[in-house]
Amino acid sequence: MISTLFIDIKFFLFRYSMRTLGHHPLFAIGRFLMYFFRRKPIGRLGAFYMLYHYLTYKPKDSGYDSMYLQDIRIFTRNTQSNRIISILKLK
C-alpha cells in the first residue's frame, strides 16, 4: 500500500518544484506541518520526505529540475512572505 502511494502521488517531485520555484522556507515548513497533522493528501511519511527533499535538494544546471528565472522565484517568495505576514498578524 505505501509503495503504491509513493508511485501514485509522486510527492518526491514536490522537492523539485518547491526548491526551483523559490518557495519561502517558512512556507515549506508550514506545508509540512499542515500535511503532517492533517495526514492528507500525502500523510506523515510523505510530509517528512517532502521537507527532507526540500532542505537537501540541489538544483541542476539545466533541465526541468533546474532553477526557474529569478523574477519568478522572487515573485513566489514575496507572495508567500506577504501571505505568511498576513496570517501571523491575524493571530
FENLIN-V370440 format. One record per backbone hydrogen bond with DSSP energy under -1.0 kcal/mol. CO is the residue of the C=O (numbers start at 1). NH is the residue of the N-H. E is the energy in kcal/mol with one decimal. If there is no record, write none. Layout:
# FENLIN-V370440
[[CO;NH;E] [CO;NH;E]]
This chain:
# FENLIN-V370440
[[1;5;-1.7] [2;6;-2.0] [3;7;-1.5] [4;8;-3.1] [5;9;-2.2] [6;10;-1.1] [10;13;-2.1] [11;14;-1.6] [13;17;-1.8] [14;18;-3.3] [15;19;-1.6] [16;20;-3.0] [17;21;-1.9] [18;23;-2.4] [20;68;-2.0] [24;28;-2.0] [25;29;-2.4] [26;30;-2.4] [27;31;-2.5] [28;32;-2.2] [29;33;-2.7] [30;34;-2.5] [31;35;-2.5] [32;36;-2.7] [33;37;-2.5] [34;38;-2.3] [35;39;-1.5] [43;47;-1.8] [44;48;-2.3] [45;49;-2.4] [46;50;-2.5] [47;51;-2.3] [48;52;-2.8] [49;53;-2.7] [50;54;-2.0] [51;55;-2.4] [52;56;-2.0] [53;57;-1.8] [63;66;-1.5] [65;60;-1.7] [69;73;-2.1] [70;74;-2.8] [71;75;-2.3] [72;76;-2.6] [73;77;-2.5] [74;78;-2.8] [75;79;-2.6] [76;80;-2.4] [77;81;-2.6] [78;82;-2.5] [79;83;-1.9] [80;84;-2.7] [81;85;-2.5] [82;86;-2.3] [83;87;-2.1] [84;88;-2.5] [85;89;-1.9]]
